[in-house]
Amino acid sequence: MHNRPRATPDTSPPDAGLREDVRPGWDNGPYAFMRRVLASEAGHKLYKHRKATVEPVFAQNKFNRGFRRFQRRGRAAVRSEWRLQAAVHNLLKLHSHWISPAVP
């Protein structure tokens, strides 16, 4: 087990203890862009909605469907497996809304 300090998302990259040089894109790429967005008031308010829109999908897959690990290895295989999980989630959501009784 490594005893290196945990990096915070807004101060240093997660692999800061392992890298000799600067992480590609950290200073002027997407990481810097996201830090600027989150630093603004509007960006902070927008990102707060993530827990109400995105996070429940991960919780549903993890806890209710028992999806804790990918069964296949490799980026393409994992991507296809995740897409299957997302399709199952969406189909079950559509099914539950379709069979629910209409409220007058």
C-alpha positions, 0 to 999 in steps of 0.5 A: 500500500502506498502512503502518499497524500490524496490529491484534491481535485482542484489543486493537483492531478491524482497521479501527481506523486507518480509523474515527473512532468506536468499531466498533459492538458492539466495547465491549459486543457480540459482540466483547467477549463473545468476548474475555471467553470467550477470556480464561477458561481454559475458553474457551481450552481450547474454542477450541483444539479449533477447529484440529482440527474447523473448520480442516481443512475450509478446508484441504481446500477450499483445497488439495485442491479448489483453491477459492481465490476465490468466482466470484460476487459479492454476499453471497447469491451467495457464501453459496450458493457456499459452501453448495455447497462445504460440500455437496460436502465433506460428500458426498465425506466420506460417500462415502469412509466409505461405500466404505471396507472395514469393519474387524472 
